[in-house]
Amino acid sequence: MNNKFKITGMTCAACSRAVERAVKKLDGIDKAEVNLAIEELYVEYDETKINEEDIIRAVEKAGYGASLKNIKEVTLKISGMTCASCAKTIERVLGKADGILSAEVNFALEKLYVKYDTSKVRLSMIKSIVKGAGYDVVEDVKEESQGDKKEDKSLINLKIAVAFTIPLLYIAMGHMLNFPIPDIIHHHKHPLNFALVQLILTLPTIYAGRRFYTVGFRNLIKLSPNMDSLIAIGTSAAIIYGLFAIYQIAIGNTNYAMELYFESAATIITLILLGKYLEARAKNRTSEAIEKLINLSPKMATIIKDNREIEIPTDEVEVDDMVLVRPGERIPVDGVVIEGKTTVDESMLTGESIPQLKEEGSNVFAGSINKNGSIKFRVTKAKEDTVLSQIIRLVEEAQSKKAPIARLADIVSGYFVPVVILIAVVSSVAWYIGTKDTVFSLTIFISVLVIACPCALGLATPTAIMVGSGKGAELGVLIKSGEALEMLHKVDVVILDKTGTITEGRPSVTDLKPIFIDEEELISYAASIERLSEHPLAEAVYEYAKDKGIKIYDVEDFKSITGHGVYGRIKEREVLVGNTKLMKEYGIDISIIEEYIQDISKLGRTAIIVAIDKEVKGVIGIADRVKENSKRAIELIKNMKKKVVMLTGDNYLTAKAIADEVMVDEFIAEVLPQNKADVVKEYQGKNKRVLMIGDGINDAPALVQADVGMAIGSGTDIAIESADVVLMKSDLLDAAYAIELSRKTIKNIKENLFWAFFYNVIGIPVAAGVLVLFGGPRLNPMIAALAMSFSSVSVVLNALRLKGFRPKK
């Protein structure tokens, strides 16, 4: 078989060769050629040994992006779905179409996610298939307004139903409670009027619930029955029997005035409409996290053009435009400050509560709030590419992708409605044969149909994932899929990259030992000369002096000695800053500090010696500091019964010092980036599920290999392709929060599924009359409708409890 793949991230011929090498290593590859000019990979392969996903993964492990050339993914808004069976029907009909690679429906979000081959099927054909199945594709409608519109429409229908059902119930049942009934519609005095008034009051309620009939019967005809079909069949049976009763009354059989079922049909419709309205309101709350993110971006932006301030929609701002932001305004798009100085609140993006200083050269991000000064910045990313937009996309993707735990509910939903109809028919016929009571058997038939609730099954998983992933985004944890959310708490081993994950990722001064000189003077001389060096350790000394406000001197005769250190003259004094080799080269005795150097070296720190006029004046210890929360984070992860392993390319002594400080279970030193994936494989070979946490660049192969890959982001690079989870604040504590959030979310899903299954397992037999066999009561269809409606609402409300998740500090 052969296929073409679109490759992204290549910049030169070396990149194309790297892609070819990565793919050719796979078993079953006959040919792999990259055309750099059109960014295309052509592959010939044995499809019995390998598939497209394997090839894409190989390219991604090499550090590039890959997708099938003719493959496209789209998201469509679907209307007309009322239960999980509807979602299953859409997936089934699309799955049969040639060219459709995958089709997933999120019932809670009312969205269809389709991956298809553009050479075999077009988007218009996909829409036609959906419409042919009895559902509508929402075209050109702003998504933000859909939830509110649907809620408003539900409320109107509910008001109509309530307005007519209440007087209907009064007329039909008032005599049982001795309520006064006008003689003209009294069941004894004018039974036909009594029946006709009920019919007239029922008709508006049927109109309010017309969707149940149009969709329900249409799906029944197409042999894809759903919840609407159950309601339509049940209430239609009641109405038809009521019409038969009116005919009997009209020909003189007035006893039938007590066997009308109009109030049951109307009440069932009204209660289900109430449930649907409450469900719609609750579901809207599950997407609050997305709405909050969307609302962070201001609608308008002020740009500077021809020395004039022009206010335009944020959507129209383009790269390289100059934008003005005044105090108190939100920053509309990402950019780089070119004029002005201010502090910016970025807490909504990073979770960092302290406002960040922004001056010329600083990056600013859409959605953050300018606190006190006016700034001008050059736009680097249009609205659709900003960090905020990437976050929104990631959260939406997480909410759209099904977790493995949802599969059972999907399977059950596919068979649920036909089985319920069969149970309703069988139980009704059985009771009629046993009792010869038409009214009783009809009650059983309607009750079984009405109490069945595939909605709760369909909502159990997606609502919890929506709320859980939204809560993660609030905490600065972006979880890309339901699968990652489910897997996080199941991992056995957590592997941590050291640099930039456990530690800050940059050297800083940790120790000072002055000899016959005060600390400030020692740093002053060292920082003055190190300021001219480009070495990272030199930068650490200079930054330390800057932070402490220590004076910097002018340097003469500066000289850098590669691999040793630096030399210069300050105030006519010779100054040397470097390692022991530099001191020996200049004949300087270091015996006075040798023991101290050995001590700090054992702690994984690098010793920099400072000598002035041929005499040692002190030692500066430099190391990559452990982040403030790393030790606590590792403690929390270990408390969750996870084994914590640290990987680093550093030497054994440095690695041991950090490992001892943060108390990991195990550490592996001197590991090359390309070998980190092998360590992950080794643990997986021991049947361990692995969470790999790294910086998302050097650790990409290991992140892809792991069961869950977690990238330490900085709030600016949150779309790391190789990771399943991104920690925006670069705080390891958030990894512990993510694992705990995963546990809580999956627990919530299991609760939802349990109650959804339990409800139906108990409710359907009761509706079928099992209790009657033992002398118990039969289930009134109106009570069945009430129970069915609120089962769905209860599932959504249970999922909303996740909004109160508070991680352990």
N, C-alpha and C positions, 0 to 999 in steps of 0.2 A: 504494500500500500504506500501511497505517497501523499504528502500534505505540505502546505505552505503555512509558515508562521510569521506573524508580525513581531519584530524584535525592537525593543526600546532600550535606550541607555548606552548604545554604542557610539563611540566618538572617533575611532580610528581603526586601521586594518588589524591592529593587535587585538582589539575587542572582538572583531568578527572571527579571528582565529581562535580566540578563547571560547566563543560560543560553539564553534565547530568541534573543538576538542572535547568540551563538556558533553555534547550530544553523542559523539562517536564512542565515548566510553560505555554507553548503554548497550546492553545485550539486545540484539535484534536489529540494530541500525545497519543498513546497507550503504547509505549515502547521506551526507550532511554538508550542504553548501550554503554559505551566507553571501547575499548580495548587499554590500554595505550601502550602496547608493540609494536603494529603495527600502533598506532596513528589512530585508526578507530572508527567512531561512527556509530552504527547500530540503525536505527529508524523505528518504525512501526507507521503509522499515517493515519488519515482520509483525503484523498485527496480532499474531498468536502469542508473541513474547512481550510486546510493549504497546502502549497506547499514547494518545495525545497528551494526557495528563502527566505521564512519566517524562515526556520530552520537555514540556513546559517547566516541570519542577527542576529538571537538569539545568535548563537555561537560567532559572531564577537562582539556583545555588551558585551559579557562576557570577551572579551579581547583576543580571540583566532582566528586563521584563519580556514576557512572551505571551502571545495569544494567537489562536488560529486565524489565518488570514481572512477567511470568509465568515467568521463567526461574529455574531453581534448579540448583545444583551440589551433588553429593554424592560422598562417597568411600566405597567399599565394600571390605571385606576379602574376598578370594576365595580359596577353597581348592580343591584338585584340579588346579591347573595344574602341568604338569611340564616344559613347554618353551615356546619362543617361538610355536610353532604354536597352542598353547592360547590364548595371549593374543590372537593374530590372530583366532582363531575367535570369541572373545567380542566383540571389536571389530566383526567382520563381522556377526554376528547382531543386535547392538544397532543398528548403522548402518542396518539395513533397517527398523527399527521407526519408526513415525510418531511424531513428537514428540521424538525423540532428536536433539539438535543436535550433540553430539560425545561420543565414548566412547574413552577411552585407558586401556590396561592397562599397568601397570608390572610386568613379570614378576618383577624382582628383589625388589620390595617386596610383591608379591602384592596389589596394590591396583588397583581400578577407579575411574576418575574420569569421572563422567557429568554432562553438562550437558543439561537437558531442559526442555521446555515443560509446565508443570504443568496447562495447560488441555487437553492432548492425551494425556498419559501420567502414570501415578502410579508412585511408588517401588516399590510392591508388584508392579506389572507388570514393571518393570525386573528385579527379583529373580527373577521367574518366568521371564523370558527367559533369564537367566543359568543358572538351574537346568535349564531345558529344553535348554540347550546341553551339559549334562553336568557343570556345575561348581556349587560350593556357595558361598553367601554366608554368611560368619561373622556370627552374630547375638550381640549383647550379651556380647562377650568382651573382657576387658581386653587391649589390644593388646600391652602390654609382655610378657605371658607367652606370646604366640603362638610367637615364635621358639624359646624354650626347650622348649615343649610339642612342637613339631614335631621339634626335635632329639632329644628323649627318645623319641618314637615311632619315629623313624628308627633310633635306636640299638637299640631292642628288636627291630625287624624284622631289622636287620643281625645281631644276636646269634643269632637263630633260624636265619637262613640260614647263617651261618658254622658253627654247631654241627652242622648236618646235611650241609653241603657238604664239609667236611674229611674225614669218614669216607667219604663218597661218592667223593671223588677217590681216596682210598686204595684202596678196593675196585676202582674202575674202572681205575686206572692203576698200582696197586702192582706187578702182575706184570711190568710193563715195567721196573721198577727193582729187580726181584728182592726185593721186600718180602714177608715171610711173609703168606700169605692162608689163613684156615681152610678146610679141605677142603670143608665143607658149602656154602660160597659160592664155591668155586673155579670159574673159567670153563671149565676142561676137564672137571672131575669132575661138577659140578652146574651146568651153564650156565643152566638155568631159575631156580634159586635165585639165581645170580649176577645175573640180569636183574631178578628181582622185588625183591631187596634194594635195588638201585639205584632202582627205581621208588618203593619205600616211603620211601627217604631223600630223594627229590626232592620228594615231596608237601609236607612242611613248608616247604621253600624256596619252593615255588609259593605257599603260603599267605602267607609273609612278603612276597612280591612281588605279592600279589593285586591291588593297585591297578593294576599294569600291564595286567592282563587286564580288570578291570571298566571302567576308563576307556578303555583302548586299543580294545577291541572295540566299546564303546558309541559312541565317536567315529568308528570305522570304518563302523559301520552308518549313522551320520548324515552320512557323506561328509565328515567333518572330521577326518581322521586326524592324530595327533600322534606325539610320540616314544614314548609308551606303546604306540601301535598298532604301531610298528616292533618293539619288544621283544616284545609279545604275539604277533605273527605269527611272528617268528623262533624264539622259544623253543617256541611251540606246535607249529611244524613239527618241531622236534627231538623233542619229547615224543611227538607222534603217530607219528613214524617209529620211536621207541623202542617204542611199543605194538605197532606192526606187527612189529617185530623179536621181541618176546616171543611173539607169536602164531606166528611162523615157528619159533622155538625149541621151542615147545610141541608143534608138529606134526612135529618131528624135524629141522628145518634148523638144526642147532647152530652153523653158521658165522656166523649172525646175532648170536651172542654178542659178536663183535668189531665189530659195527656199531650198538651202542647209543649214543644221544646224550643220555642223561639227565644225565651229568656236565657236558656243555656247557651245557645249559639251566640247570641249577642254578648253575653257576659264573658264567654271564652275569648271572643275577638277583642273585647275591651281590655281584659286582663293581660292578654298577650301583647297588645299595643302598649299597655303601661310598662310591661317588662322590657319591650324593645326600646321604649323611650328612656327608661332608666339605664338600660344597658348602653345606649348610645352616649348618654351623658357620662357614664363611668368610663367608657372606652376613650372618650375625648380626653379624660384626665390622664390616661396612660401615655399620651403623646405630648404631655406638657414639656418634657425635657427638650424635645425637638423644637417646639414652638418658642421656648425661651431662647434657644440658640439662634433661631431665625430672627427673632426680634432684637437681638443684640446689634445687628447691622443697621445703621441709620438709613432711612429711605433717600436722603439727599446728602450731597457733598458740595463743598465750596472749592472750586478750582481757580487757579490764577492763570489767566490767559491775556496776553497783551497788556500786562500790568493792571488788569481789571479782575475783580472778584465776581465769579459767575457761579450761581447755584444750579446744579444739575442733578438728575437722579443718579444714585450710586451705581446702578446698572450700566450707565453710560461712561463711567470713569474708565480711562484706558491707561495702559502701562506708559510710564514716563510723564504723565500729567503731574502738575504741581498742585498739591492740595493744602489748603489752610484749615487748621483746626484750632478753635478758640477754647478757653478754659470752660470745663463742664460739658463739652461736646464729646460724642463718641467718635472714634476714628473709623472712617468708612471702609477703607481697604488697607492692605499691607503696603509698607513702604519704608524708605530710609530718610531720616531727618536731614534736611539740608540747611535749616535755619531755625534758631530759637532753642530754648531750653525749658524743660518742664518735668513733672513726674506723671506717670501714667499708671492707672489701676488696671492690672491685667488679671485680676483674680477670677474673672468669669472664664478665662481661657486656661490659666495655669493653676488656679487655686491658691496662688501666692498672695497673701493679704497685704503685704507691704508694697506701696506704690514704687515703681521702678523709675530711676532717673533716665531721662531721654535727652540727648544732646546731639550735635552734629555727628552723623555717622551711625547713630543708633537705629535699630530696627523697631518699627511700630506695627501693631497688628489690628486688623478689623475687629470691632466689637469692644475694644478696650476704651477706657474713659480718660480723657485728658483732664488733669486735676487743676493746675494753676497757671501755666504759661501758654502763650500762643506759639505754635510751631508750624513750619512749612515742611512738607516732605514730598519726595519723589515717589510716585507709585511704582512698585515692583511687581505687583500681581493684581490682575483684574478681579472683580468680585467673585467670580466662579472658581478662582484658583486660590483664594486666601486660606489662611490657616483655619479660620472659622468655618468656611465652606467645606474644607476637608474633614473637619470634625463632624459637621452635620452629615456628610456623606457616610462617614464611618459608622455613626450611630444608626443611621437609616439602614445601612447594610446589615448591621448586627441584628436589628429588629426584623429584617426581612428573611434571614436565613434560618431554616428550621433546625432545632436541636434534635439529636438522635432520639431523645426521650419522647419526641412528638410522634414518632413513627407508629407506635401502638395505637394512639388515638386516631391517626389517619386511617389505619387499616380497619379499625372498628367502625369509623364513620362511613366508610365506603359501603359497608353491608348493613348498617344500622336501620335505615328507613325501610328497605324492603322487608327486613325481618320483623320490624314493628307492625307493618301492615299485615303480614302473615299472622302474627300473634293476635292482632285485633280481630281478624276475620275468624280464625279458628276458635278463639275464646267466645266470641259472640255466637257463633253457630252452635258451639257445644252447650252454652247456657240456654239457647232457644230450644234445642233438642231435649235438654233436661227439665226445663221449666215451662215451656210453651208460652213464655211471657215475652211478648215482642218488645215492650217498653224496657224491661230489664236488660234484655240482650242488646238492645240499641244503646243503653247507658254504658254497658261494658265496652261495646265497640268504640264509642266516642271517647270514653275515659282513657283507654289504652292509647289511642291515637294522639290525644292531647297531652298526656303526661310525658310521653317520650321526648327526650331533649338532646338531640345531637349538638345543639349550640354550645352547651357547657363543655362538651368534649373538644369542640373546635377552638374554644376560647382559652382552655386551660393552659396551654403552653405559650402561644404567642403573646398573650397579655402579660404574663410574668416576665418573658424575655424583654418585651418593650419597656416595662417599668425598671427591670434590673439593669439593662444596658443604659437606660436614661439616667438612673441613679449613679452608675459608674461614671458617666460623662460629667455629672455634677462634681464627683470626687476627683476628676482629672484622670480617670482610667477609661480608655477607649477600647471596648471589646468588639472585635470585628465580626463575630458570628455567634449564633446560638450554640454551635458545636464547641467553640472555645469556651464560652460561658459555662457550658455543662462540664467540660473536661477539667477545667481549672482546679476544682476542689478534689478531683480524683487522683491527681498526680502523687507519685510516691517520692520522687527525688526532685529537688529544686537546685539547678546548677546556675551559679552566679559568675559572670565575668567580673574580674576585680576592678580594673581601671575604668572609671566613669560610671560604674554601677555601685560597687561597695564604696569606692573612694571617689574623690572629687574629680580625678582625671587630670589634675595639674599639680606640679610640685609647689610646695610652700614651706616656709621656715618653721621648723618644729623645735629646734634646740639651739641654745646660744651658750658658749663658754668663753668669756673674755679672760685674758691673761695680762695683768698689769695695765688694764685699760678699761674704761667703763663701756657698758653695752652699747649705748647710743653712738659713741665715737667709733666703736668697732664696726657697727652697721653702716655708719656714715662713710667710712673709707671703702668698705666692701661694696656698698651699693653704688657709690660714685663711679667706680671702675667697671662694675658689672653692668651698669647702664649702657655701656658701649658694646657689650657682647650680645650675640644673638642666641646664646645657649639657653635652653629652658630653665636650667638651674640658676643661671644669672638673672633671668627675669624674675624668678621667685624672690631673690634677695632684694632686687630693686623695688618690686611691688610691696614687699614688707616695709621697706623704708618709707615709701610713699604713704602707706596706710598709717604709719606711726608719726608722720610729719617730720621725719628726720632730715637734717640738712644734707644737700648733695653738693659736692665740690666739683670744680673744673679739673679735668684730667689732661695731662700732657704725655707725650711719647707712648700713647696706648699701643699695646701689642697683644694679639691673641695667639696663644701657643696651642695648636690643635691637639685635643685629647688630654691636655694638661691643665690649662687655665688661662689667666690673663695677667698682664703686667702694665704698669703705668706709674706716672709721677703725680703726686698730689701735694701741693704746698712744699715743693722741693724734696719730698720724701718718696722713696721707692716703695711701691706697694705691689705685692703679689697675692693673688687670690686663685686657689686651685687645689689640686689633689697632692698626694704625697710625692708623686713623680715630679711635679713641678718644684716642690721644695728641695728635693734631692738634687735636681738639675742645677738649682741656684745655690747649693751647698748650705742649706738652712737646717739646723738641728731641730727635729720634731719629737725628740724623746719625751719631752714634758707632756705631750698630748696623745701619745700613741695608745695608751690604755683607754683614754676617753673615746678615741676614734673607734677602737675595737668594740667598746660597749654600745655605742649608738649604731654601729654597723650590724650588730646582732639583732637590733630592733628594726632592721630593714631601712635604715636611713643613710643617706649619702653625706659624707663629711666634706665640707669645704674649709680649707685652712686659709687663714689671713695672716700674712707676714708683712711687717713694716720695717724698712731699713735692716733687712736680714734677720729680724727676730720675729718668732711666732707670737702673735698678739691674740689669737683666739681661733675657735672652731665654730662653724655654723652648720647645724644639722638640717638637711632638707629631705622631705618625703612627700609622697602623695597622700594627703590626709584622708582619713576615713570620714565619710559623710556623717552629719550629725545624727541621723535617724537609722543608720545602717544596722547598728548593734541591736536596737530595739526591734527592727523589722525582722531580723534573723531569729530573734528570740520568739516573736509571735509565730513565725512560720514553723519553727521547731515545736512549739506548743500545739500545732495542728497535726503533729505526728508525721511531719515531712522531713526527710533527710536533706541537709543543706551542704552542698559541695561548692567550693570556690575554685575557679580556673584562672590561671594567670600565666603570662609569658615571662614574668619576673623570676629572679633566681630564688633558690630555696629559702635562704635566710629572710629575704624581704617578704616572700609569700607567707612564711611561718609567722612572722611578726604580725601581719595583718590578720591572718587566720586566728591567731591566739586572741587578738584584740576583740574581734567580732564574734568569736566562739562558734565557728562553723564546725560541722561534724567531720569534714574531710577537706583537704585542699590538694590540688595538683599544680605543681609549678613548672615553669619553662615549657609551656604548651604553646605551639604556634597557632595562629588564628585558623589556618586551614585544617588543623588537627582537632579542633574543638568538637566538630561534628562526630569524629570517631569516638570521643569520650561519651557523647550522648548515645551513640549506637551501642557502646559497650554496656551501658546501664539498661538500655532497651532489650539487649540480648539476655539480660537477667530477669526479663518479664517485669521491668519497672517502667511506669509511666513518668515521663520526664517533662518538667517545665524548665526551659532555658531562658535566662534573663541576661540580655547584653545590650550593646549600644546600637544594634540594628544595622551596622555597616560591616566591620571586621567580623562580626559574629553571625553574619547572614546564613552561611551554610548550617551552622548549629541551630539557629532559630528555626529554619525550615525543617531540619531533621527531627527536632523535638516534637513531642505530642502537642505541646503548646509553646509557642515562641512569644516572648514578652520583650518589647524594645523599650529601653530607657530613652524617652524623647526629651526635648527641651522646650516644648510648646511651639517650636518652629519647624520641626521635621516630623510631623505626626503621621504622615502617610507612608511609613516604612513598609514596603511590600512584603518583606520576609517575615513579619511578625503578626501574630494573631491578636495581640494585646499591646497597646501603647500607653506608657506611663508618662503623661505630659509634664509632670513636675520634676521628673528625674529623681524622684524620691522613692527609695526602696520600700518604705513603709506602705506605699500604695500597692505594692505587690501583695503584701499580706492582706490589705483591704480587699483586693480583687479576689483572692482565694476565698475569703470569708463571704464576700458578696455572691460568689458562685455557689457556695454551699447553701446560703439562704434562699437564693433564687430557685435552685433545683428542689429544695425542700418545699418551697411554695408551689412549684409545678406538680410535685407528687401529691401535695394536699389537694390541689385542684382536680387532678385526675382521679384521685381516690373518691372525692365527693361526687364527681360527675358520673363515675362508674357505679358507685354505691347507690346514688340516687336512682339511676335507671334499673339497677338490679333489684332494688326494693320496690320502687314506684310502679313498674310495669306489672309485676305479679299482683300487687294490691289492686291496681286498676282492672286487671283481668278477673278479679273476683275471688282470689285465693282465700281472703279472710271470710268471705260469705260461706265458704265450705265448712268453716269451723264456727259458724254462728256469729261472725263479726259483721261489721257494716260494709256496704258497698261504697265505692269512692265516687262522689258526685263529680261530674265532668267540670263544673266550675272550680271546685277545689283543685282538681288536676291541672287546670289551666293556670291557676295562681301559683301552684308549686312549680310548674314548668318554667314560667316566666322568671320567677325569683331564683331558680337554680343557676341560670346564666348570670344574673346580676351578682349573685353571691360569689361566683368564680372571679368575676372582674374585681369586685371589692376586696377579695382576698389577695389578689395580685397587687392591688394598690397599697397594701400594707408594707410592701417593699420600699415605698417612698420614705418610710420612717427608719430605714436602715441606718444605724450609727456604728461605724467601725470602732473596734477597741483601740485605744491609744497606747 
